[in-house]
């Protein structure tokens, strides 16, 4: 690891109440790891009986909609922007559900249950296919052992308890 400010090689140094933390001997400061944050959206229809899954270009499996939070943006702004960009659907309400670190891309995923205004789905260049699924269809189609499956199964359990 290298310092993002000066490029010096970082050493691990003990910091009280934190443990071992990367330290820059040149800057003289601790450098906590930085990583991107993204939203993962379990998109449902108003009646909460359908889940929207998407398959990205070049991918064989279906996952949830997701997108990176841009600098200066918060999750509440990212959600409607990403839903609109990827599907042209309008997010009308959302609530935080869960989070999980996604090692494969070194990103913290914040999952939200998002209700959209029903309408025609128009895909952007990132998405090859999107479809509304029943909960059972969604469980069958979603990429197995993925962060998307983790969020989907958790959300379905949550909605099942509400009904």
Secondary structure as UniProt FT lines:
FT   TURN            4..6
FT   STRAND          11..15
FT   TURN            16..18
FT   STRAND          19..24
FT   TURN            25..28
FT   STRAND          29..30
FT   STRAND          36..44
FT   TURN            46..47
FT   STRAND          51..56
FT   TURN            57..58
FT   STRAND          62..63
FT   STRAND          65..68
FT   TURN            71..72
FT   HELIX           75..87
FT   STRAND          90..102
FT   HELIX           103..105
FT   STRAND          107..117
FT   TURN            125..126
FT   STRAND          127..133
FT   HELIX           135..141
FT   TURN            144..145
FT   HELIX           147..162
//
